[in-house]
Amino acid sequence: MARGFMGRILNVDLSTGRLHDEVLDESLGRAFLGGYGLGARLLYDRMTPRTDALGPDAVLGFFTGPLTGTPAIEGNRFAVVCKSPLTGTWGDANCGGTFGPHLKFAGYDGVIVRGVAPHPTYLVIDNGEAALRDARWLWGMDSNQTEDELEASLGARPGGAARRVDVACIGQAGERRSLIAAVMNDKGRAAGRSGVGAVMGSKNLKAIAVMGDQRVPLFDGVRAARLRREHRKRSGGAYELFRRYGTIGITGTSAMSGDSPVKNWGGVGPVDFPRAAETFRDERLIAYQDRKYGCWRCTMSCGGHMSVKEPGPFHGVSHHKVEYETAAAWGTMTLTDDFPAIIRLNELCNRYGFDTIAAGCTAAFAVECFEHGILTIADTDGLPLRWGNAAALVALLEKMARREGIGDVLADGVRLAAERIGRGAEAFAIHVHGAELPMHDPKFQPGLATTYKLDATPARHTQGHEDMPPVLEGWPGHERYQWTGKGELHRRCMAMVHVVNAAGVCLFAYLSYDWNFVPEFLTAVTGWPIDTDECYVIGERIAQIRHAFNLREGLNPIQFEVPARVLGVPPQTAGNVRGVTVDIDSQVRDFCAAMDWDPASARPSAARLAALGLGDIARDVGRPLPAGV
């Protein structure tokens, strides 16, 4: 096996209790790298179409990348992959922290789980040896408690010396199969999207605990170390923002610029939430931070730990730092300017194991339904769900975690909630094919509209587009509101980001360091001579197989709807993006042309897939060439 890989995948059948190792095929690593790239190839091969996402035949995977746990800058990521129970599409969630590197140090590049355990169970991996253990004593605990208990029970050694234990687990949301449940680690790091926590819960798998001290083999460790030193001297892009404030630093400005949505996508920051500029000002928020936090060997440590110092109902609340997506989903989306309450909401989401984006968006949907009389005080169990009512939001989230009353109605996200409520609630359910949108507005970054609609994981902002370019000298610019001629640029940015994600590198490194660090580290670590041109090929290959997973399920993303509010229909009359209506149809046509997808069926040409080494996929979903061509 090439360097950068441990060379093994652990297969777990929870129904039978059988565990067995699989040698990782080097050709798969070369073609798909790791993370959701490798995961998509393996799940495409090992899941039949129309499999119940929460059934025993569904496959759940945890995959690292070749740069995870190496000297590569921000090489600390892993991905959780599955068929999404939220959308029925391909599902994945990316996460940092410490779990990914330590899964490799325990001897594995990935774990593939199928079946359903007869009772709550956890998996422990200790330096290449794996075992399933009874987790009934952990069931019902939140994610923080689960981490603490497993670290205490597995990390104790004779004589009192503690051994390091890293844990990925679900909280009560995952146990109760909330379709917006996350997989948690490091008491605040989340593989948050696609409902991966619900899949883990459906398998009665409470946690995976890893221990190990193996080293990731490197092709040229001296060069890798030198590259790290050299690139660290040349940081740029968003580096200083992430280092000083983390993602929370953009919250106030984004509310005013039109980047973050306001009032369930129906408002305008300067009009509906003008106090957000001061409430969420970077220096004001960073004052809540007690200490910084960095994922494994991070160069910028954008995370942190916060506590509430001022008197009030949330005094003393202390938890992992609030991220931008959380602050916007629970703040600007609900017009809540009580930041101590948002710290508490962040804590509860992480402990229960909710995707903070989806949970906050669902709360904003409920508030708007309440405003329009679709939900009454009787429907909400007495909670006055009004804009900015922080206490009601905290109580609502607790009900969602317990699936109690109105919480049970909302616990699976806005699409199902709207169906359950009826009475016109669908008008306020902002989602793309069931997935709540993240906190970046296509009216501000139009390339997002294409990604929200066409990426294999709908409504995802971390998949690359022309308005999120690499840090690279000479990279071509473009006119943001020119609707045509950007398809190829979008394809290239998308491919670059897929390589970053699949390699096990943090997206913030992509936004902070010269792009060349990615192919240079891949070459030094694996020994494969990879350059930018090959990255375009690998990234598109990953995109096409994720897309093929959906096509084989009978899903055509051309038919997915991006809500009119999101696109500016009708256009806003105030604020920074007033008058903007995104011409998504032109953007989609251009992207389909760049990817060689049919603009009606979204089927790629068989020739394009074959050229990418996906000939078997071409037989399943490819569009044949016309006769005589």
C-alpha positions in Angstrom: 0.0 0.0 0.0 1.2 3.5 -0.7 2.5 5.6 2.2 0.0 7.8 3.9 -2.3 4.9 4.4 -2.5 2.3 7.2 -3.6 -0.2 4.5 -6.6 -1.6 6.4 -10.3 -1.1 6.7 -12.3 -2.6 9.6 -15.6 -4.3 8.6 -18.2 -4.6 11.3 -21.5 -6.5 11.1 -23.5 -5.5 14.1 -26.2 -8.1 13.5 -23.8 -11.0 13.7 -21.0 -9.4 15.8 -18.5 -10.4 13.1 -15.4 -8.2 12.7 -12.9 -8.6 9.9 -10.1 -6.7 8.4 -9.9 -5.8 4.7 -6.8 -4.8 2.9 -7.3 -1.5 1.3 -6.8 -1.7 -2.5 -4.1 0.8 -3.5 -5.8 1.6 -6.7 -8.8 2.8 -4.8 -6.7 5.1 -2.7 -5.0 6.4 -5.9 -8.3 7.1 -7.6 -10.4 8.4 -4.7 -7.9 9.3 -2.0 -10.0 8.8 1.1 -12.8 10.5 3.1 -16.0 10.7 1.2 -14.2 9.9 -2.0 -13.2 6.4 -0.9 -16.5 6.2 1.0 -18.6 6.9 -2.1 -16.8 4.2 -4.2 -17.2 1.6 -1.5 -20.8 2.4 -0.6 -21.7 2.5 -4.3 -20.4 -1.0 -4.6 -21.8 -2.4 -1.3 -25.3 -0.9 -1.1 -28.1 -1.8 -3.4 -30.4 1.0 -4.7 -33.4 1.9 -2.6 -31.9 0.5 0.6 -33.7 1.8 3.7 -31.3 4.4 5.1 -32.2 3.4 8.6 -32.5 -0.3 7.9 -30.0 -3.2 8.7 -28.7 -3.3 5.1 -27.7 0.4 5.2 -23.9 1.0 5.4 -22.3 3.6 7.6 -18.7 4.4 7.0 -16.0 6.4 8.9 -13.0 7.3 6.6 -9.8 9.2 7.0 -7.7 10.6 4.2 -4.0 10.0 3.2 -3.0 13.3 4.8 -4.9 12.7 8.0 -2.5 12.2 10.9 0.6 13.4 8.9 2.7 16.6 8.9 0.4 18.1 6.2 -1.1 21.4 7.2 -4.4 20.8 9.0 -4.4 17.1 8.2 -6.9 16.2 10.9 -10.2 15.5 9.2 -12.4 12.4 8.8 -15.7 11.8 7.1 -18.8 9.9 8.0 -20.7 8.6 5.0 -24.1 6.9 4.4 -27.3 7.1 2.5 -28.9 10.2 4.0 -32.1 9.4 5.9 -32.9 13.2 5.7 -32.8 13.5 1.9 -32.6 10.0 0.5 -29.5 11.1 -1.4 -25.8 10.4 -0.9 -24.9 11.6 2.6 -21.6 12.6 4.2 -20.4 14.8 7.0 -16.9 16.1 7.5 -15.3 16.6 11.0 -12.0 17.7 12.6 -10.8 17.4 16.1 -8.6 14.4 17.1 -10.6 11.3 16.3 -9.5 11.1 12.6 -5.8 11.0 13.2 -6.2 8.6 16.2 -8.3 6.2 14.1 -5.2 5.9 11.9 -2.9 5.6 14.9 -5.1 2.7 16.0 -4.3 1.0 12.7 -7.1 1.7 10.3 -7.9 4.0 7.4 -11.6 3.5 7.9 -14.5 1.5 9.4 -17.5 0.1 7.6 -20.5 -0.7 9.6 -23.6 -2.6 8.6 -26.4 -4.5 10.4 -28.2 -3.6 13.7 -26.8 -4.6 17.1 -29.3 -6.5 19.3 -28.8 -3.9 22.0 -26.8 -0.7 22.5 -23.2 -1.4 21.6 -19.9 0.4 21.2 -16.9 -0.5 19.1 -13.4 -0.2 20.6 -10.2 -0.3 18.5 -6.9 -0.8 20.3 -3.8 -0.8 18.1 -5.3 -2.9 15.4 -7.5 -5.1 17.6 -11.2 -4.5 17.6 -14.1 -5.6 19.7 -17.8 -4.9 20.3 -18.9 -4.2 23.8 -22.2 -3.6 25.6 -23.2 0.0 25.7 -26.5 -0.2 27.6 -24.9 1.6 30.5 -24.1 4.5 28.1 -27.5 4.7 26.4 -29.3 7.8 27.3 -26.1 9.8 28.1 -25.3 12.9 26.1 -22.2 13.0 24.0 -20.0 14.8 26.6 -20.9 12.2 29.2 -20.3 9.4 26.8 -16.8 10.7 26.0 -16.0 11.1 29.7 -17.2 7.6 30.6 -15.4 5.8 27.8 -12.2 7.8 28.5 -12.4 6.9 32.2 -13.2 3.2 31.6 -10.8 2.5 28.7 -8.0 4.9 29.6 -7.3 3.7 33.1 -4.1 1.7 33.5 -2.7 -0.1 36.5 -0.8 2.4 38.6 -3.0 5.3 37.7 -1.3 6.3 34.4 -4.0 7.4 31.9 -4.1 6.2 28.3 -5.4 8.4 25.5 -8.8 7.5 24.2 -10.6 9.3 21.3 -14.3 8.9 20.9 -16.9 9.5 18.2 -20.4 9.1 19.5 -24.0 10.1 19.4 -26.1 11.8 22.0 -29.8 11.5 22.6 -30.8 12.9 19.2 -29.0 10.1 17.4 -30.4 7.5 19.8 -33.9 8.7 19.0 -33.1 8.7 15.3 -33.6 12.4 14.7 -33.0 12.9 11.0 -30.9 16.0 11.9 -28.6 14.1 14.4 -24.8 14.4 14.2 -21.9 12.3 15.2 -19.8 14.1 17.9 -16.2 14.1 19.1 -14.0 16.3 21.2 -17.0 17.6 23.1 -18.0 20.1 20.4 -16.7 18.9 17.0 -19.5 17.5 14.9 -19.9 15.5 11.8 -23.1 17.4 11.5 -24.9 17.0 8.3 -26.9 14.4 6.3 -28.4 12.8 9.4 -25.4 10.6 10.0 -26.2 10.5 13.7 -29.6 9.0 13.0 -28.0 6.2 11.0 -25.6 5.4 13.8 -28.5 5.4 16.2 -30.5 3.1 14.0 -27.7 0.6 14.3 -27.7 0.7 18.1 -24.1 1.9 17.8 -23.5 4.4 20.6 -19.8 5.1 20.1 -16.5 4.2 18.5 -13.5 4.5 20.8 -10.0 4.3 19.4 -6.6 3.9 21.0 -3.2 3.5 19.4 0.3 4.7 18.9 1.1 3.6 15.4 2.7 6.0 13.0 1.3 6.9 9.6 4.0 5.8 7.1 5.4 8.6 4.9 7.1 8.4 1.5 9.4 11.3 2.2 9.0 12.5 5.8 11.9 15.0 5.5 10.2 16.7 2.6 6.8 16.7 4.3 8.3 18.4 7.4 10.1 20.9 5.2 6.9 21.7 3.3 5.1 22.3 6.6 7.7 24.8 7.7 7.7 26.6 4.3 4.0 26.9 3.8 3.4 28.1 7.3 5.6 31.1 6.5 3.4 32.0 3.6 -0.1 31.9 5.2 -2.6 34.3 3.7 -6.2 34.4 2.6 -8.5 34.0 5.7 -5.7 32.8 8.0 -5.6 35.9 10.3 -9.4 35.9 10.6 -9.4 32.2 11.6 -6.4 32.5 13.9 -7.8 35.6 15.8 -11.5 35.0 15.9 -12.4 31.7 14.3 -15.6 31.5 12.2 -17.5 33.5 14.8 -15.6 36.6 13.7 -17.7 37.1 10.5 -21.2 36.9 12.1 -21.9 40.6 12.6 -20.6 41.7 9.2 -22.3 38.8 7.4 -25.7 39.8 8.9 -25.2 43.3 7.3 -23.6 42.3 4.0 -26.3 39.8 3.0 -24.1 36.8 3.4 -26.0 35.3 6.4 -29.8 34.8 6.1 -32.1 36.7 8.4 -35.5 35.9 9.8 -35.8 32.4 8.2 -34.5 33.8 4.9 -37.4 36.3 4.8 -35.7 39.4 6.3 -32.9 41.8 5.6 -30.2 42.4 8.3 -30.1 46.3 8.3 -33.9 46.4 8.4 -35.0 43.4 10.5 -32.0 42.9 12.7 -29.8 46.1 12.7 -28.6 45.4 16.3 -26.8 42.3 15.0 -23.9 44.4 13.8 -23.1 45.3 17.5 -24.4 42.1 19.2 -22.3 39.9 17.0 -19.3 42.2 16.6 -16.1 40.1 16.5 -14.4 41.7 19.6 -17.5 41.5 21.6 -18.0 37.8 20.9 -14.4 36.9 21.4 -14.5 38.3 24.9 -16.5 35.2 25.9 -13.6 33.0 24.9 -11.6 31.6 27.8 -9.0 29.7 25.9 -8.3 28.7 22.3 -8.8 25.2 20.9 -7.2 23.6 17.9 -7.8 20.3 16.1 -4.9 17.9 15.9 -1.7 19.8 15.0 -3.7 22.8 13.7 -1.7 25.9 12.7 -4.4 28.4 13.5 -6.6 27.0 16.3 -9.8 28.7 15.2 -11.8 27.0 17.9 -12.0 27.8 21.6 -14.0 27.4 24.8 -16.4 30.0 25.9 -18.3 30.8 29.1 -21.0 33.2 30.2 -19.7 35.7 32.7 -22.5 38.1 33.1 -25.4 37.6 35.6 -28.6 36.0 34.2 -30.2 32.7 33.5 -27.1 31.4 31.6 -24.5 32.5 34.0 -21.7 29.9 34.3 -22.6 28.1 31.1 -19.3 26.9 29.6 -18.8 25.0 26.4 -17.0 24.7 23.1 -16.9 27.9 21.2 -19.9 28.9 19.1 -19.2 28.7 15.4 -20.5 31.1 12.7 -23.0 28.6 11.3 -24.5 28.1 14.8 -24.6 31.8 15.7 -26.4 32.6 12.4 -28.8 29.6 12.5 -29.9 30.4 16.1 -29.2 34.1 16.0 -29.8 35.9 12.7 -32.3 33.3 11.6 -34.4 33.7 14.7 -33.6 37.4 15.5 -32.0 36.3 18.8 -29.4 38.7 20.0 -28.9 37.1 23.4 -25.4 35.6 22.9 -25.3 33.8 26.3 -28.4 32.0 25.2 -26.7 31.1 22.0 -23.8 29.7 23.9 -26.3 27.5 25.8 -28.1 26.5 22.6 -24.7 25.5 21.1 -24.0 23.4 24.2 -27.3 21.6 24.1 -27.0 20.9 20.4 -23.6 19.4 20.9 -24.5 17.4 24.0 -27.7 16.0 22.4 -25.9 15.6 19.1 -27.9 17.8 16.8 -26.7 19.4 13.6 -26.7 23.0 14.8 -27.5 24.3 11.3 -30.6 22.1 10.8 -31.8 22.5 14.4 -31.6 26.3 14.2 -33.2 26.5 10.8 -36.0 24.2 12.1 -36.5 26.5 15.1 -36.7 29.5 12.8 -39.3 27.7 10.7 -41.4 27.1 13.8 -41.2 30.7 14.9 -42.4 31.9 11.5 -45.2 29.3 11.6 -46.2 30.7 15.0 -46.1 34.3 13.7 -48.6 33.4 11.0 -50.9 31.4 13.2 -50.1 28.1 11.7 -48.8 27.0 15.0 -50.7 28.1 18.1 -49.7 28.3 21.7 -51.6 25.0 22.2 -49.6 23.4 19.4 -46.3 24.5 21.0 -47.0 23.2 24.5 -47.3 26.7 25.8 -44.1 28.0 24.3 -44.5 31.6 22.8 -42.3 31.1 19.7 -41.7 34.7 18.9 -38.8 36.2 17.1 -35.9 36.8 19.5 -37.5 34.8 22.4 -34.3 33.0 23.6 -35.9 31.2 26.5 -38.5 29.7 24.3 -35.9 28.5 21.9 -33.9 26.8 24.6 -37.0 25.0 25.8 -37.9 24.1 22.2 -34.6 22.5 21.6 -34.9 20.4 24.8 -38.3 19.2 23.6 -36.8 18.2 20.2 -34.1 16.2 22.0 -36.7 14.4 24.0 -39.2 14.1 21.1 -41.8 15.6 23.3 -44.9 17.3 22.0 -44.0 20.0 19.5 -40.4 18.7 19.7 -41.4 15.4 18.2 -43.0 17.3 15.3 -39.8 19.2 14.6 -37.1 16.7 15.4 -36.7 15.4 11.9 -36.1 18.8 10.2 -38.3 21.3 8.3 -39.5 19.2 5.4 -41.1 16.5 7.6 -42.2 19.1 10.1 -44.1 21.0 7.4 -45.8 17.8 6.3 -46.8 17.0 9.8 -48.1 20.5 10.5 -49.8 21.2 7.2 -52.0 24.3 7.0 -49.6 26.0 4.6 -46.5 25.4 6.7 -44.7 24.3 3.6 -44.3 28.0 2.6 -41.9 28.6 5.4 -39.9 25.3 5.2 -36.6 26.4 3.6 -34.8 23.4 2.3 -33.4 21.7 -0.8 -34.8 18.2 -1.1 -35.1 17.9 2.7 -31.8 19.5 3.7 -31.8 22.8 5.6 -29.7 25.4 3.9 -26.5 26.6 5.6 -25.9 30.2 6.6 -24.6 31.6 3.3 -26.9 33.4 0.9 -26.6 32.8 -2.9 -27.7 36.4 -3.5 -24.3 37.3 -2.0 -22.4 34.3 -3.4 -24.3 33.2 -6.5 -22.2 30.1 -7.1 -23.7 28.6 -4.0 -27.1 28.3 -5.8 -25.6 25.8 -8.2 -24.0 23.9 -5.4 -27.1 23.9 -3.2 -29.1 22.3 -6.0 -26.6 20.0 -7.8 -24.1 18.7 -5.3 -24.8 15.1 -4.2 -25.4 16.3 -0.7 -28.1 19.0 -1.2 -27.8 22.4 0.5 -24.1 22.1 1.3 -21.7 25.1 1.3 -18.4 23.3 1.7 -18.2 21.6 -1.7 -16.5 24.4 -3.7 -17.7 27.0 -6.2 -16.4 29.9 -8.1 -17.1 32.4 -5.3 -14.9 30.4 -3.0 -11.7 30.3 -5.0 -8.3 28.8 -3.9 -5.5 31.0 -2.6 -3.5 30.9 -5.8 -1.6 33.6 -7.7 -3.0 34.2 -11.1 -6.3 32.5 -10.4 -8.9 34.0 -12.9 -11.4 36.4 -11.5 -15.0 36.7 -12.6 -18.0 39.0 -12.3 -20.1 37.8 -9.5 -23.5 38.6 -11.1 -22.6 37.5 -14.6 -24.8 34.4 -14.8 -23.1 32.6 -17.7 -19.6 31.5 -18.6 -18.7 30.2 -15.1 -19.4 26.5 -15.4 -15.8 25.4 -16.0 -14.5 27.7 -13.1 -17.1 26.2 -10.8 -16.1 22.7 -11.9 -12.4 23.4 -11.1 -13.1 24.9 -7.7 -15.4 22.0 -6.9 -12.8 19.5 -7.9 -10.1 21.2 -5.7 -12.3 21.2 -2.7 -13.3 17.5 -3.1 -9.6 16.7 -3.1 -9.1 18.7 0.0 -11.9 17.0 1.8 -11.0 13.5 0.6 -7.4 13.9 1.5 -8.3 14.6 5.1 -7.4 18.3 5.1 -9.4 21.1 6.7 -11.2 23.4 4.3 -9.9 26.4 6.2 -6.4 25.5 5.1 -7.6 25.7 1.5 -8.8 29.2 2.3 -5.6 30.2 4.1 -2.6 28.7 2.3 -1.4 28.6 -1.3 -3.3 25.8 -3.1 0.0 24.1 -4.0 0.4 22.8 -0.5 -2.3 20.1 -1.3 -0.6 18.4 -4.3 2.8 18.9 -2.8 1.9 17.2 0.5 0.1 14.4 -1.4 3.2 13.7 -3.4 5.5 13.8 -0.3 3.3 11.7 1.8 2.1 9.0 -0.7 4.9 9.0 -3.2 2.4 9.5 -6.0 3.4 12.4 -8.3 0.2 14.4 -8.0 -0.1 17.9 -9.5 -3.0 20.3 -9.9 -4.2 18.9 -13.2 -4.5 15.4 -11.6 -6.4 17.0 -8.7 -8.9 18.3 -11.2 -9.4 14.7 -12.4 -9.5 13.1 -8.9 -11.9 15.8 -7.7 -14.3 15.3 -10.6 -14.1 11.5 -10.3 -15.3 11.9 -6.7 -18.1 14.3 -7.7 -19.3 12.0 -10.5 -19.5 8.9 -8.3 -21.3 10.7 -5.5 -23.7 12.0 -8.2 -24.1 8.5 -9.7 -25.1 7.2 -6.3 -28.1 9.6 -6.5 -28.9 8.8 -10.1 -29.0 5.1 -9.3 -31.5 5.9 -6.5 -33.8 7.5 -9.2 -33.0 11.0 -8.1 -32.4 13.9 -10.6 -31.0 17.0 -8.9 -32.2 19.1 -11.9 -35.6 18.6 -10.4 -34.6 19.7 -6.9 -36.1 23.1 -6.0 -34.1 25.9 -4.4 -36.7 28.0 -2.5 -37.7 31.3 -4.1 -36.7 33.3 -1.0 -33.1 32.0 -1.3 -32.8 33.1 -4.9 -34.3 36.5 -4.5 -37.8 35.9 -5.9 -39.1 38.5 -5.4 -35.9 40.5 -4.9 -35.1 42.2 -1.6 -35.8 45.9 -1.6 -33.2 46.9 1.0 -29.8 45.8 2.1 -26.6 45.0 0.3 -28.1 42.4 -2.0 -31.3 44.3 -2.9 -32.5 43.8 -6.4 -30.6 40.6 -6.9 -32.4 37.5 -8.3 -30.1 34.6 -9.0 -30.4 33.2 -12.5 -29.9 29.7 -11.3 -31.1 28.1 -14.6 -28.2 29.7 -16.6 -25.7 28.7 -13.9 -27.0 25.1 -13.9 -26.8 24.8 -17.7 -23.2 26.0 -17.7 -22.2 23.6 -14.9 -23.9 20.7 -16.6 -22.0 21.5 -19.8 -18.7 21.6 -17.8 -19.5 18.2 -16.2 -20.9 16.7 -19.5 -24.3 16.1 -17.8 -27.5 16.1 -19.8 -29.3 19.4 -18.8 -32.6 17.6 -18.4 -31.7 14.2 -16.9 -28.4 15.1 -15.3 -26.9 11.9 -16.6 -23.2 12.1 -17.4 -22.0 10.9 -20.7 -20.6 7.4 -20.7 -17.5 8.7 -22.5 -16.8 11.2 -19.7 -17.2 8.6 -17.0 -15.0 6.1 -18.9 -12.3 8.7 -19.2 -12.4 9.2 -15.4 -11.9 5.4 -14.9 -15.6 4.9 -14.0 -16.6 2.6 -16.8 -18.7 0.4 -14.5 -20.6 3.5 -13.4 -21.1 4.4 -17.0 -23.0 1.2 -17.5 -25.3 2.0 -14.6 -26.1 5.7 -15.2 -24.1 6.9 -18.1 -25.6 8.6 -21.1 -24.5 6.8 -24.3 -23.2 8.7 -27.3 -25.7 9.3 -30.1 -25.6 6.7 -32.9 -22.8 7.3 -35.4 -20.8 9.6 -33.1 
